[in-house]
Amino acid sequence: MDDTVTDAQLKQILAKGYKPESQARGNEVYYCRSEHETGSRFESKVCKTAARILLEEQQGKEATTNMERTVGNKAQK
């Protein structure tokens, strides 16, 4: 049981292919999935905490928003 995330956040994490695997100190759970290494056919197992997964998703959304603003501003000039 992971007390660090809401039900909605847990659904979001599971939808990305992560599965709860091991529990660290306290209530922090590690979620793992297999990912293909860039330029390779091999997969590697990647494990992260829920907080890390959600943080990376937020950072990705912010980067996309910033990129869209930059492209939009250049198009207007």
N, CA, C, O and CB atoms as a CASP TS submission, in Angstrom:
PFRMAT TS
TARGET T0000
AUTHOR 0000-0000-0000
METHOD Language model
MODEL 1
PARENT N/A
ATOM      1  N   MET     1       0.838  -1.178   0.000  1.00  0.00           N
ATOM      2  CA  MET     1       0.000   0.000   0.000  1.00  0.00           C
ATOM      3  C   MET     1       0.882   1.240   0.000  1.00  0.00           C
ATOM      4  O   MET     1       1.783   1.369   0.829  1.00  0.00           O
ATOM      5  CB  MET     1      -0.953  -0.001   1.211  1.00  0.00           C
ATOM      6  N   ASP     2       0.625   2.138  -0.920  1.00  0.00           N
ATOM      7  CA  ASP     2       1.417   3.361  -1.045  1.00  0.00           C
ATOM      8  C   ASP     2       0.575   4.536  -0.559  1.00  0.00           C
ATOM      9  O   ASP     2      -0.391   4.933  -1.211  1.00  0.00           O
ATOM     10  CB  ASP     2       1.890   3.584  -2.523  1.00  0.00           C
ATOM     11  N   ASP     3       0.949   5.083   0.586  1.00  0.00           N
ATOM     12  CA  ASP     3       0.207   6.195   1.176  1.00  0.00           C
ATOM     13  C   ASP     3       0.642   7.545   0.624  1.00  0.00           C
ATOM     14  O   ASP     3       0.104   8.577   1.024  1.00  0.00           O
ATOM     15  CB  ASP     3       0.371   6.185   2.675  1.00  0.00           C
ATOM     16  N   THR     4       1.623   7.551  -0.301  1.00  0.00           N
ATOM     17  CA  THR     4       2.171   8.816  -0.787  1.00  0.00           C
ATOM     18  C   THR     4       1.447   9.352  -2.012  1.00  0.00           C
ATOM     19  O   THR     4       1.741  10.462  -2.457  1.00  0.00           O
ATOM     20  CB  THR     4       3.623   8.648  -1.106  1.00  0.00           C
ATOM     21  N   VAL     5       0.500   8.586  -2.572  1.00  0.00           N
ATOM     22  CA  VAL     5      -0.215   9.023  -3.775  1.00  0.00           C
ATOM     23  C   VAL     5      -1.715   8.862  -3.608  1.00  0.00           C
ATOM     24  O   VAL     5      -2.190   8.051  -2.813  1.00  0.00           O
ATOM     25  CB  VAL     5       0.259   8.237  -4.996  1.00  0.00           C
ATOM     26  N   THR     6      -2.450   9.659  -4.380  1.00  0.00           N
ATOM     27  CA  THR     6      -3.904   9.532  -4.388  1.00  0.00           C
ATOM     28  C   THR     6      -4.292   8.411  -5.347  1.00  0.00           C
ATOM     29  O   THR     6      -3.452   7.916  -6.099  1.00  0.00           O
ATOM     30  CB  THR     6      -4.587  10.878  -4.794  1.00  0.00           C
ATOM     31  N   ASP     7      -5.544   8.017  -5.322  1.00  0.00           N
ATOM     32  CA  ASP     7      -6.028   6.975  -6.240  1.00  0.00           C
ATOM     33  C   ASP     7      -5.862   7.409  -7.688  1.00  0.00           C
ATOM     34  O   ASP     7      -5.494   6.601  -8.540  1.00  0.00           O
ATOM     35  CB  ASP     7      -7.505   6.647  -5.958  1.00  0.00           C
ATOM     36  N   ALA     8      -6.130   8.685  -7.974  1.00  0.00           N
ATOM     37  CA  ALA     8      -6.000   9.197  -9.343  1.00  0.00           C
ATOM     38  C   ALA     8      -4.541   9.151  -9.797  1.00  0.00           C
ATOM     39  O   ALA     8      -4.258   8.780 -10.936  1.00  0.00           O
ATOM     40  CB  ALA     8      -6.542  10.643  -9.437  1.00  0.00           C
ATOM     41  N   GLN     9      -3.623   9.522  -8.919  1.00  0.00           N
ATOM     42  CA  GLN     9      -2.200   9.484  -9.266  1.00  0.00           C
ATOM     43  C   GLN     9      -1.735   8.048  -9.475  1.00  0.00           C
ATOM     44  O   GLN     9      -0.939   7.776 -10.373  1.00  0.00           O
ATOM     45  CB  GLN     9      -1.356  10.160  -8.170  1.00  0.00           C
ATOM     46  N   LEU    10      -2.228   7.133  -8.651  1.00  0.00           N
ATOM     47  CA  LEU    10      -1.866   5.728  -8.791  1.00  0.00           C
ATOM     48  C   LEU    10      -2.336   5.185 -10.136  1.00  0.00           C
ATOM     49  O   LEU    10      -1.596   4.460 -10.802  1.00  0.00           O
ATOM     50  CB  LEU    10      -2.464   4.902  -7.644  1.00  0.00           C
ATOM     51  N   LYS    11      -3.555   5.528 -10.542  1.00  0.00           N
ATOM     52  CA  LYS    11      -4.073   5.099 -11.840  1.00  0.00           C
ATOM     53  C   LYS    11      -3.200   5.637 -12.966  1.00  0.00           C
ATOM     54  O   LYS    11      -2.939   4.939 -13.946  1.00  0.00           O
ATOM     55  CB  LYS    11      -5.528   5.564 -12.025  1.00  0.00           C
ATOM     56  N   GLN    12      -2.755   6.871 -12.824  1.00  0.00           N
ATOM     57  CA  GLN    12      -1.888   7.514 -13.810  1.00  0.00           C
ATOM     58  C   GLN    12      -0.562   6.751 -13.933  1.00  0.00           C
ATOM     59  O   GLN    12      -0.082   6.514 -15.041  1.00  0.00           O
ATOM     60  CB  GLN    12      -1.627   8.992 -13.420  1.00  0.00           C
ATOM     61  N   ILE    13       0.016   6.375 -12.814  1.00  0.00           N
ATOM     62  CA  ILE    13       1.285   5.650 -12.789  1.00  0.00           C
ATOM     63  C   ILE    13       1.121   4.270 -13.413  1.00  0.00           C
ATOM     64  O   ILE    13       1.948   3.848 -14.221  1.00  0.00           O
ATOM     65  CB  ILE    13       1.811   5.525 -11.347  1.00  0.00           C
ATOM     66  N   LEU    14       0.068   3.576 -13.044  1.00  0.00           N
ATOM     67  CA  LEU    14      -0.175   2.238 -13.582  1.00  0.00           C
ATOM     68  C   LEU    14      -0.453   2.286 -15.079  1.00  0.00           C
ATOM     69  O   LEU    14      -0.072   1.366 -15.803  1.00  0.00           O
ATOM     70  CB  LEU    14      -1.347   1.577 -12.855  1.00  0.00           C
ATOM     71  N   ALA    15      -1.111   3.344 -15.558  1.00  0.00           N
ATOM     72  CA  ALA    15      -1.403   3.490 -16.981  1.00  0.00           C
ATOM     73  C   ALA    15      -0.127   3.652 -17.804  1.00  0.00           C
ATOM     74  O   ALA    15      -0.120   3.362 -19.000  1.00  0.00           O
ATOM     75  CB  ALA    15      -2.325   4.684 -17.208  1.00  0.00           C
ATOM     76  N   LYS    16       0.937   4.106 -17.178  1.00  0.00           N
ATOM     77  CA  LYS    16       2.221   4.265 -17.867  1.00  0.00           C
ATOM     78  C   LYS    16       3.010   2.965 -17.914  1.00  0.00           C
ATOM     79  O   LYS    16       4.130   2.931 -18.425  1.00  0.00           O
ATOM     80  CB  LYS    16       3.051   5.340 -17.187  1.00  0.00           C
ATOM     81  N   GLY    17       2.432   1.903 -17.384  1.00  0.00           N
ATOM     82  CA  GLY    17       3.086   0.597 -17.439  1.00  0.00           C
ATOM     83  C   GLY    17       3.899   0.246 -16.212  1.00  0.00           C
ATOM     84  O   GLY    17       4.535  -0.807 -16.177  1.00  0.00           O
ATOM     85  N   TYR    18       3.894   1.099 -15.209  1.00  0.00           N
ATOM     86  CA  TYR    18       4.622   0.802 -13.977  1.00  0.00           C
ATOM     87  C   TYR    18       3.801  -0.149 -13.116  1.00  0.00           C
ATOM     88  O   TYR    18       2.571  -0.106 -13.107  1.00  0.00           O
ATOM     89  CB  TYR    18       4.946   2.102 -13.198  1.00  0.00           C
ATOM     90  N   LYS    19       4.511  -1.004 -12.397  1.00  0.00           N
ATOM     91  CA  LYS    19       3.855  -1.922 -11.464  1.00  0.00           C
ATOM     92  C   LYS    19       4.543  -1.793 -10.117  1.00  0.00           C
ATOM     93  O   LYS    19       5.768  -1.694 -10.047  1.00  0.00           O
ATOM     94  CB  LYS    19       3.900  -3.403 -11.982  1.00  0.00           C
ATOM     95  N   PRO    20       3.749  -1.796  -9.038  1.00  0.00           N
ATOM     96  CA  PRO    20       4.376  -1.713  -7.714  1.00  0.00           C
ATOM     97  C   PRO    20       5.232  -2.954  -7.488  1.00  0.00           C
ATOM     98  O   PRO    20       4.784  -4.078  -7.710  1.00  0.00           O
ATOM     99  CB  PRO    20       3.300  -1.574  -6.589  1.00  0.00           C
ATOM    100  N   GLU    21       6.454  -2.740  -7.048  1.00  0.00           N
ATOM    101  CA  GLU    21       7.355  -3.876  -6.946  1.00  0.00           C
ATOM    102  C   GLU    21       7.892  -4.094  -5.541  1.00  0.00           C
ATOM    103  O   GLU    21       7.812  -5.204  -5.015  1.00  0.00           O
ATOM    104  CB  GLU    21       8.493  -3.697  -7.888  1.00  0.00           C
ATOM    105  N   SER    22       8.429  -3.070  -4.940  1.00  0.00           N
ATOM    106  CA  SER    22       9.012  -3.261  -3.615  1.00  0.00           C
ATOM    107  C   SER    22       8.747  -2.034  -2.760  1.00  0.00           C
ATOM    108  O   SER    22       8.581  -0.921  -3.260  1.00  0.00           O
ATOM    109  CB  SER    22      10.529  -3.539  -3.711  1.00  0.00           C
ATOM    110  N   GLN    23       8.714  -2.268  -1.489  1.00  0.00           N
ATOM    111  CA  GLN    23       8.468  -1.171  -0.564  1.00  0.00           C
ATOM    112  C   GLN    23       9.773  -0.822   0.135  1.00  0.00           C
ATOM    113  O   GLN    23      10.444  -1.679   0.711  1.00  0.00           O
ATOM    114  CB  GLN    23       7.363  -1.540   0.467  1.00  0.00           C
ATOM    115  N   ALA    24      10.104   0.432   0.070  1.00  0.00           N
ATOM    116  CA  ALA    24      11.333   0.919   0.709  1.00  0.00           C
ATOM    117  C   ALA    24      11.036   1.289   2.147  1.00  0.00           C
ATOM    118  O   ALA    24      10.051   0.836   2.731  1.00  0.00           O
ATOM    119  CB  ALA    24      11.921   2.138  -0.055  1.00  0.00           C
ATOM    120  N   ARG    25      11.894   2.111   2.705  1.00  0.00           N
ATOM    121  CA  ARG    25      11.673   2.563   4.079  1.00  0.00           C
ATOM    122  C   ARG    25      10.358   3.304   4.191  1.00  0.00           C
ATOM    123  O   ARG    25       9.994   4.064   3.294  1.00  0.00           O
ATOM    124  CB  ARG    25      12.823   3.458   4.548  1.00  0.00           C
ATOM    125  N   GLY    26       9.661   3.098   5.251  1.00  0.00           N
ATOM    126  CA  GLY    26       8.380   3.774   5.449  1.00  0.00           C
ATOM    127  C   GLY    26       7.323   3.230   4.507  1.00  0.00           C
ATOM    128  O   GLY    26       7.213   2.020   4.310  1.00  0.00           O
ATOM    129  N   ASN    27       6.546   4.133   3.925  1.00  0.00           N
ATOM    130  CA  ASN    27       5.469   3.719   3.033  1.00  0.00           C
ATOM    131  C   ASN    27       5.800   3.940   1.565  1.00  0.00           C
ATOM    132  O   ASN    27       4.926   3.798   0.710  1.00  0.00           O
ATOM    133  CB  ASN    27       4.208   4.458   3.378  1.00  0.00           C
ATOM    134  N   GLU    28       7.048   4.286   1.256  1.00  0.00           N
ATOM    135  CA  GLU    28       7.427   4.596  -0.110  1.00  0.00           C
ATOM    136  C   GLU    28       7.570   3.305  -0.923  1.00  0.00           C
ATOM    137  O   GLU    28       8.316   2.398  -0.553  1.00  0.00           O
ATOM    138  CB  GLU    28       8.739   5.404  -0.136  1.00  0.00           C
ATOM    139  N   VAL    29       6.846   3.248  -2.025  1.00  0.00           N
ATOM    140  CA  VAL    29       6.839   2.073  -2.886  1.00  0.00           C
ATOM    141  C   VAL    29       7.597   2.398  -4.166  1.00  0.00           C
ATOM    142  O   VAL    29       7.498   3.509  -4.687  1.00  0.00           O
ATOM    143  CB  VAL    29       5.385   1.616  -3.200  1.00  0.00           C
ATOM    144  N   TYR    30       8.357   1.427  -4.673  1.00  0.00           N
ATOM    145  CA  TYR    30       9.025   1.592  -5.958  1.00  0.00           C
ATOM    146  C   TYR    30       8.174   0.944  -7.040  1.00  0.00           C
ATOM    147  O   TYR    30       7.690  -0.177  -6.886  1.00  0.00           O
ATOM    148  CB  TYR    30      10.453   0.979  -5.933  1.00  0.00           C
ATOM    149  N   TYR    31       8.002   1.675  -8.142  1.00  0.00           N
ATOM    150  CA  TYR    31       7.240   1.197  -9.292  1.00  0.00           C
ATOM    151  C   TYR    31       8.227   0.927 -10.416  1.00  0.00           C
ATOM    152  O   TYR    31       9.092   1.755 -10.702  1.00  0.00           O
ATOM    153  CB  TYR    31       6.142   2.231  -9.732  1.00  0.00           C
ATOM    154  N   CYS    32       8.099  -0.232 -11.053  1.00  0.00           N
ATOM    155  CA  CYS    32       9.059  -0.627 -12.074  1.00  0.00           C
ATOM    156  C   CYS    32       8.361  -0.949 -13.386  1.00  0.00           C
ATOM    157  O   CYS    32       7.194  -1.341 -13.415  1.00  0.00           O
ATOM    158  CB  CYS    32       9.873  -1.826 -11.603  1.00  0.00           C
ATOM    159  N   ARG    33       9.118  -0.771 -14.487  1.00  0.00           N
ATOM    160  CA  ARG    33       8.671  -1.191 -15.805  1.00  0.00           C
ATOM    161  C   ARG    33       9.905  -1.427 -16.662  1.00  0.00           C
ATOM    162  O   ARG    33      10.998  -0.965 -16.336  1.00  0.00           O
ATOM    163  CB  ARG    33       7.721  -0.132 -16.454  1.00  0.00           C
ATOM    164  N   SER    34       9.721  -2.145 -17.751  1.00  0.00           N
ATOM    165  CA  SER    34      10.813  -2.378 -18.689  1.00  0.00           C
ATOM    166  C   SER    34      10.776  -1.297 -19.750  1.00  0.00           C
ATOM    167  O   SER    34       9.710  -0.950 -20.259  1.00  0.00           O
ATOM    168  CB  SER    34      10.717  -3.791 -19.332  1.00  0.00           C
ATOM    169  N   GLU    35      11.947  -0.762 -20.083  1.00  0.00           N
ATOM    170  CA  GLU    35      12.058   0.265 -21.115  1.00  0.00           C
ATOM    171  C   GLU    35      13.158  -0.131 -22.081  1.00  0.00           C
ATOM    172  O   GLU    35      14.172  -0.705 -21.685  1.00  0.00           O
ATOM    173  CB  GLU    35      12.344   1.661 -20.495  1.00  0.00           C
ATOM    174  N   HIS    36      12.947   0.181 -23.354  1.00  0.00           N
ATOM    175  CA  HIS    36      13.978  -0.073 -24.353  1.00  0.00           C
ATOM    176  C   HIS    36      15.059   0.984 -24.238  1.00  0.00           C
ATOM    177  O   HIS    36      14.769   2.173 -24.113  1.00  0.00           O
ATOM    178  CB  HIS    36      13.380  -0.090 -25.777  1.00  0.00           C
ATOM    179  N   GLU    37      16.307   0.543 -24.281  1.00  0.00           N
ATOM    180  CA  GLU    37      17.413   1.484 -24.272  1.00  0.00           C
ATOM    181  C   GLU    37      17.500   2.125 -25.649  1.00  0.00           C
ATOM    182  O   GLU    37      17.318   1.448 -26.660  1.00  0.00           O
ATOM    183  CB  GLU    37      18.752   0.784 -23.888  1.00  0.00           C
ATOM    184  N   THR    38      17.773   3.404 -25.698  1.00  0.00           N
ATOM    185  CA  THR    38      17.880   4.124 -26.952  1.00  0.00           C
ATOM    186  C   THR    38      18.965   3.501 -27.828  1.00  0.00           C
ATOM    187  O   THR    38      20.093   3.291 -27.384  1.00  0.00           O
ATOM    188  CB  THR    38      18.177   5.607 -26.697  1.00  0.00           C
ATOM    189  N   GLY    39      18.604   3.208 -29.081  1.00  0.00           N
ATOM    190  CA  GLY    39      19.557   2.638 -30.019  1.00  0.00           C
ATOM    191  C   GLY    39      19.833   1.166 -29.807  1.00  0.00           C
ATOM    192  O   GLY    39      20.822   0.638 -30.316  1.00  0.00           O
ATOM    193  N   SER    40      18.974   0.502 -29.066  1.00  0.00           N
ATOM    194  CA  SER    40      19.199  -0.903 -28.759  1.00  0.00           C
ATOM    195  C   SER    40      17.882  -1.664 -28.751  1.00  0.00           C
ATOM    196  O   SER    40      16.813  -1.078 -28.581  1.00  0.00           O
ATOM    197  CB  SER    40      19.910  -1.052 -27.411  1.00  0.00           C
ATOM    198  N   ARG    41      17.970  -2.949 -28.932  1.00  0.00           N
ATOM    199  CA  ARG    41      16.768  -3.793 -28.817  1.00  0.00           C
ATOM    200  C   ARG    41      16.604  -4.336 -27.402  1.00  0.00           C
ATOM    201  O   ARG    41      15.598  -4.964 -27.074  1.00  0.00           O
ATOM    202  CB  ARG    41      16.834  -4.959 -29.816  1.00  0.00           C
ATOM    203  N   PHE    42      17.596  -4.085 -26.583  1.00  0.00           N
ATOM    204  CA  PHE    42      17.557  -4.605 -25.222  1.00  0.00           C
ATOM    205  C   PHE    42      16.673  -3.741 -24.334  1.00  0.00           C
ATOM    206  O   PHE    42      16.574  -2.527 -24.507  1.00  0.00           O
ATOM    207  CB  PHE    42      18.966  -4.687 -24.642  1.00  0.00           C
ATOM    208  N   GLU    43      16.045  -4.399 -23.392  1.00  0.00           N
ATOM    209  CA  GLU    43      15.227  -3.689 -22.410  1.00  0.00           C
ATOM    210  C   GLU    43      15.971  -3.650 -21.092  1.00  0.00           C
ATOM    211  O   GLU    43      16.778  -4.526 -20.783  1.00  0.00           O
ATOM    212  CB  GLU    43      13.839  -4.360 -22.238  1.00  0.00           C
ATOM    213  N   SER    44      15.684  -2.628 -20.332  1.00  0.00           N
ATOM    214  CA  SER    44      16.225  -2.560 -18.981  1.00  0.00           C
ATOM    215  C   SER    44      15.076  -2.260 -18.027  1.00  0.00           C
ATOM    216  O   SER    44      14.085  -1.626 -18.390  1.00  0.00           O
ATOM    217  CB  SER    44      17.352  -1.478 -18.868  1.00  0.00           C
ATOM    218  N   LYS    45      15.239  -2.726 -16.825  1.00  0.00           N
ATOM    219  CA  LYS    45      14.222  -2.511 -15.800  1.00  0.00           C
ATOM    220  C   LYS    45      14.494  -1.181 -15.118  1.00  0.00           C
ATOM    221  O   LYS    45      15.595  -0.935 -14.625  1.00  0.00           O
ATOM    222  CB  LYS    45      14.207  -3.674 -14.764  1.00  0.00           C
ATOM    223  N   VAL    46      13.477  -0.326 -15.094  1.00  0.00           N
ATOM    224  CA  VAL    46      13.594   0.997 -14.490  1.00  0.00           C
ATOM    225  C   VAL    46      12.623   1.067 -13.310  1.00  0.00           C
ATOM    226  O   VAL    46      11.434   0.784 -13.455  1.00  0.00           O
ATOM    227  CB  VAL    46      13.302   2.132 -15.537  1.00  0.00           C
ATOM    228  N   CYS    47      13.138   1.444 -12.159  1.00  0.00           N
ATOM    229  CA  CYS    47      12.308   1.559 -10.955  1.00  0.00           C
ATOM    230  C   CYS    47      12.421   2.967 -10.383  1.00  0.00           C
ATOM    231  O   CYS    47      13.511   3.529 -10.277  1.00  0.00           O
ATOM    232  CB  CYS    47      12.724   0.507  -9.892  1.00  0.00           C
ATOM    233  N   LYS    48      11.270   3.520 -10.017  1.00  0.00           N
ATOM    234  CA  LYS    48      11.216   4.874  -9.466  1.00  0.00           C
ATOM    235  C   LYS    48      10.133   4.935  -8.394  1.00  0.00           C
ATOM    236  O   LYS    48       9.239   4.091  -8.330  1.00  0.00           O
ATOM    237  CB  LYS    48      10.946   5.924 -10.585  1.00  0.00           C
ATOM    238  N   THR    49      10.245   5.956  -7.562  1.00  0.00           N
ATOM    239  CA  THR    49       9.172   6.195  -6.592  1.00  0.00           C
ATOM    240  C   THR    49       8.040   6.923  -7.307  1.00  0.00           C
ATOM    241  O   THR    49       8.243   7.496  -8.378  1.00  0.00           O
ATOM    242  CB  THR    49       9.685   7.023  -5.357  1.00  0.00           C
ATOM    243  N   ALA    50       6.870   6.900  -6.724  1.00  0.00           N
ATOM    244  CA  ALA    50       5.721   7.596  -7.298  1.00  0.00           C
ATOM    245  C   ALA    50       6.012   9.084  -7.426  1.00  0.00           C
ATOM    246  O   ALA    50       5.657   9.705  -8.428  1.00  0.00           O
ATOM    247  CB  ALA    50       4.464   7.370  -6.440  1.00  0.00           C
ATOM    248  N   ALA    51       6.653   9.655  -6.423  1.00  0.00           N
ATOM    249  CA  ALA    51       6.968  11.084  -6.453  1.00  0.00           C
ATOM    250  C   ALA    51       7.863  11.411  -7.643  1.00  0.00           C
ATOM    251  O   ALA    51       7.667  12.436  -8.296  1.00  0.00           O
ATOM    252  CB  ALA    51       7.648  11.516  -5.140  1.00  0.00           C
ATOM    253  N   ARG    52       8.837  10.562  -7.934  1.00  0.00           N
ATOM    254  CA  ARG    52       9.760  10.790  -9.049  1.00  0.00           C
ATOM    255  C   ARG    52       9.023  10.689 -10.385  1.00  0.00           C
ATOM    256  O   ARG    52       9.249  11.506 -11.278  1.00  0.00           O
ATOM    257  CB  ARG    52      10.927   9.776  -9.005  1.00  0.00           C
ATOM    258  N   ILE    53       8.153   9.707 -10.527  1.00  0.00           N
ATOM    259  CA  ILE    53       7.392   9.530 -11.765  1.00  0.00           C
ATOM    260  C   ILE    53       6.516  10.751 -12.022  1.00  0.00           C
ATOM    261  O   ILE    53       6.480  11.268 -13.139  1.00  0.00           O
ATOM    262  CB  ILE    53       6.526   8.252 -11.697  1.00  0.00           C
ATOM    263  N   LEU    54       5.816  11.209 -10.997  1.00  0.00           N
ATOM    264  CA  LEU    54       4.925  12.355 -11.140  1.00  0.00           C
ATOM    265  C   LEU    54       5.711  13.640 -11.402  1.00  0.00           C
ATOM    266  O   LEU    54       5.264  14.488 -12.175  1.00  0.00           O
ATOM    267  CB  LEU    54       4.063  12.513  -9.888  1.00  0.00           C
ATOM    268  N   LEU    55       6.873  13.793 -10.769  1.00  0.00           N
ATOM    269  CA  LEU    55       7.716  14.966 -10.992  1.00  0.00           C
ATOM    270  C   LEU    55       8.213  15.003 -12.440  1.00  0.00           C
ATOM    271  O   LEU    55       8.168  16.052 -13.083  1.00  0.00           O
ATOM    272  CB  LEU    55       8.910  14.965 -10.014  1.00  0.00           C
ATOM    273  N   GLU    56       8.684  13.870 -12.951  1.00  0.00           N
ATOM    274  CA  GLU    56       9.172  13.816 -14.322  1.00  0.00           C
ATOM    275  C   GLU    56       8.054  14.103 -15.321  1.00  0.00           C
ATOM    276  O   GLU    56       8.284  14.741 -16.348  1.00  0.00           O
ATOM    277  CB  GLU    56       9.794  12.452 -14.608  1.00  0.00           C
ATOM    278  N   GLU    57       6.853  13.637 -15.022  1.00  0.00           N
ATOM    279  CA  GLU    57       5.721  13.919 -15.902  1.00  0.00           C
ATOM    280  C   GLU    57       5.416  15.419 -15.923  1.00  0.00           C
ATOM    281  O   GLU    57       5.175  15.998 -16.982  1.00  0.00           O
ATOM    282  CB  GLU    57       4.477  13.126 -15.451  1.00  0.00           C
ATOM    283  N   GLN    58       5.430  16.035 -14.750  1.00  0.00           N
ATOM    284  CA  GLN    58       5.174  17.478 -14.654  1.00  0.00           C
ATOM    285  C   GLN    58       6.246  18.264 -15.404  1.00  0.00           C
ATOM    286  O   GLN    58       5.931  19.212 -16.122  1.00  0.00           O
ATOM    287  CB  GLN    58       5.124  17.925 -13.176  1.00  0.00           C
ATOM    288  N   GLN    59       7.493  17.881 -15.244  1.00  0.00           N
ATOM    289  CA  GLN    59       8.587  18.560 -15.934  1.00  0.00           C
ATOM    290  C   GLN    59       8.449  18.406 -17.449  1.00  0.00           C
ATOM    291  O   GLN    59       8.748  19.336 -18.197  1.00  0.00           O
ATOM    292  CB  GLN    59       9.946  18.007 -15.463  1.00  0.00           C
ATOM    293  N   GLY    60       8.000  17.243 -17.899  1.00  0.00           N
ATOM    294  CA  GLY    60       7.786  17.021 -19.323  1.00  0.00           C
ATOM    295  C   GLY    60       6.686  17.918 -19.868  1.00  0.00           C
ATOM    296  O   GLY    60       6.811  18.470 -20.961  1.00  0.00           O
ATOM    297  N   LYS    61       5.618  18.060 -19.110  1.00  0.00           N
ATOM    298  CA  LYS    61       4.517  18.937 -19.529  1.00  0.00           C
ATOM    299  C   LYS    61       4.984  20.385 -19.600  1.00  0.00           C
ATOM    300  O   LYS    61       4.632  21.105 -20.534  1.00  0.00           O
ATOM    301  CB  LYS    61       3.323  18.812 -18.560  1.00  0.00           C
ATOM    302  N   GLU    62       5.776  20.816 -18.620  1.00  0.00           N
ATOM    303  CA  GLU    62       6.285  22.185 -18.608  1.00  0.00           C
ATOM    304  C   GLU    62       7.228  22.429 -19.784  1.00  0.00           C
ATOM    305  O   GLU    62       7.197  23.496 -20.397  1.00  0.00           O
ATOM    306  CB  GLU    62       7.004  22.476 -17.284  1.00  0.00           C
ATOM    307  N   ALA    63       8.056  21.452 -20.094  1.00  0.00           N
ATOM    308  CA  ALA    63       8.981  21.594 -21.228  1.00  0.00           C
ATOM    309  C   ALA    63       8.208  21.698 -22.536  1.00  0.00           C
ATOM    310  O   ALA    63       8.568  22.488 -23.408  1.00  0.00           O
ATOM    311  CB  ALA    63       9.962  20.402 -21.286  1.00  0.00           C
ATOM    312  N   THR    64       7.150  20.910 -22.678  1.00  0.00           N
ATOM    313  CA  THR    64       6.324  20.966 -23.878  1.00  0.00           C
ATOM    314  C   THR    64       5.647  22.321 -23.998  1.00  0.00           C
ATOM    315  O   THR    64       5.617  22.905 -25.082  1.00  0.00           O
ATOM    316  CB  THR    64       5.278  19.848 -23.865  1.00  0.00           C
ATOM    317  N   THR    65       5.103  22.828 -22.900  1.00  0.00           N
ATOM    318  CA  THR    65       4.448  24.132 -22.900  1.00  0.00           C
ATOM    319  C   THR    65       5.431  25.234 -23.278  1.00  0.00           C
ATOM    320  O   THR    65       5.108  26.110 -24.081  1.00  0.00           O
ATOM    321  CB  THR    65       3.833  24.421 -21.527  1.00  0.00           C
ATOM    322  N   ASN    66       6.629  25.190 -22.703  1.00  0.00           N
ATOM    323  CA  ASN    66       7.651  26.191 -23.015  1.00  0.00           C
ATOM    324  C   ASN    66       8.058  26.124 -24.482  1.00  0.00           C
ATOM    325  O   ASN    66       8.253  27.159 -25.119  1.00  0.00           O
ATOM    326  CB  ASN    66       8.879  25.997 -22.121  1.00  0.00           C
ATOM    327  N   MET    67       8.187  24.925 -25.017  1.00  0.00           N
ATOM    328  CA  MET    67       8.566  24.747 -26.415  1.00  0.00           C
ATOM    329  C   MET    67       7.475  25.296 -27.335  1.00  0.00           C
ATOM    330  O   MET    67       7.769  25.951 -28.335  1.00  0.00           O
ATOM    331  CB  MET    67       8.829  23.258 -26.720  1.00  0.00           C
ATOM    332  N   GLU    68       6.221  25.025 -26.990  1.00  0.00           N
ATOM    333  CA  GLU    68       5.108  25.521 -27.805  1.00  0.00           C
ATOM    334  C   GLU    68       5.067  27.045 -27.790  1.00  0.00           C
ATOM    335  O   GLU    68       4.794  27.667 -28.816  1.00  0.00           O
ATOM    336  CB  GLU    68       3.769  24.951 -27.300  1.00  0.00           C
ATOM    337  N   ARG    69       5.337  27.648 -26.637  1.00  0.00           N
ATOM    338  CA  ARG    69       5.370  29.111 -26.546  1.00  0.00           C
ATOM    339  C   ARG    69       6.491  29.682 -27.404  1.00  0.00           C
ATOM    340  O   ARG    69       6.297  30.681 -28.098  1.00  0.00           O
ATOM    341  CB  ARG    69       5.545  29.558 -25.085  1.00  0.00           C
ATOM    342  N   THR    70       7.652  29.059 -27.362  1.00  0.00           N
ATOM    343  CA  THR    70       8.797  29.518 -28.117  1.00  0.00           C
ATOM    344  C   THR    70       8.519  29.435 -29.616  1.00  0.00           C
ATOM    345  O   THR    70       8.802  30.375 -30.359  1.00  0.00           O
ATOM    346  CB  THR    70      10.034  28.700 -27.755  1.00  0.00           C
ATOM    347  N   VAL    71       7.969  28.319 -30.051  1.00  0.00           N
ATOM    348  CA  VAL    71       7.638  28.138 -31.474  1.00  0.00           C
ATOM    349  C   VAL    71       6.538  29.116 -31.875  1.00  0.00           C
ATOM    350  O   VAL    71       6.593  29.694 -32.961  1.00  0.00           O
ATOM    351  CB  VAL    71       7.191  26.672 -31.760  1.00  0.00           C
ATOM    352  N   GLY    72       5.550  29.306 -31.022  1.00  0.00           N
ATOM    353  CA  GLY    72       4.468  30.244 -31.308  1.00  0.00           C
ATOM    354  C   GLY    72       4.952  31.675 -31.434  1.00  0.00           C
ATOM    355  O   GLY    72       4.505  32.416 -32.309  1.00  0.00           O
ATOM    356  N   ASN    73       5.875  32.065 -30.550  1.00  0.00           N
ATOM    357  CA  ASN    73       6.430  33.430 -30.594  1.00  0.00           C
ATOM    358  C   ASN    73       7.254  33.647 -31.854  1.00  0.00           C
ATOM    359  O   ASN    73       7.207  34.729 -32.441  1.00  0.00           O
ATOM    360  CB  ASN    73       7.297  33.702 -29.352  1.00  0.00           C
ATOM    361  N   LYS    74       8.002  32.648 -32.276  1.00  0.00           N
ATOM    362  CA  LYS    74       8.819  32.772 -33.489  1.00  0.00           C
ATOM    363  C   LYS    74       7.934  32.864 -34.732  1.00  0.00           C
ATOM    364  O   LYS    74       8.260  33.572 -35.684  1.00  0.00           O
ATOM    365  CB  LYS    74       9.787  31.576 -33.614  1.00  0.00           C
ATOM    366  N   ALA    75       6.803  32.138 -34.713  1.00  0.00           N
ATOM    367  CA  ALA    75       5.899  32.135 -35.851  1.00  0.00           C
ATOM    368  C   ALA    75       5.215  33.491 -36.017  1.00  0.00           C
ATOM    369  O   ALA    75       4.871  33.879 -37.133  1.00  0.00           O
ATOM    370  CB  ALA    75       4.856  31.034 -35.692  1.00  0.00           C
ATOM    371  N   GLN    76       5.018  34.207 -34.920  1.00  0.00           N
ATOM    372  CA  GLN    76       4.345  35.513 -34.979  1.00  0.00           C
ATOM    373  C   GLN    76       5.271  36.610 -35.489  1.00  0.00           C
ATOM    374  O   GLN    76       4.796  37.644 -35.960  1.00  0.00           O
ATOM    375  CB  GLN    76       3.812  35.894 -33.602  1.00  0.00           C
ATOM    376  N   LYS    77       6.558  36.409 -35.405  1.00  0.00           N
ATOM    377  CA  LYS    77       7.518  37.451 -35.820  1.00  0.00           C
ATOM    378  C   LYS    77       7.680  37.516 -37.306  1.00  0.00           C
ATOM    379  O   LYS    77       8.448  38.337 -37.808  1.00  0.00           O
ATOM    380  CB  LYS    77       8.863  37.216 -35.190  1.00  0.00           C
TER
END
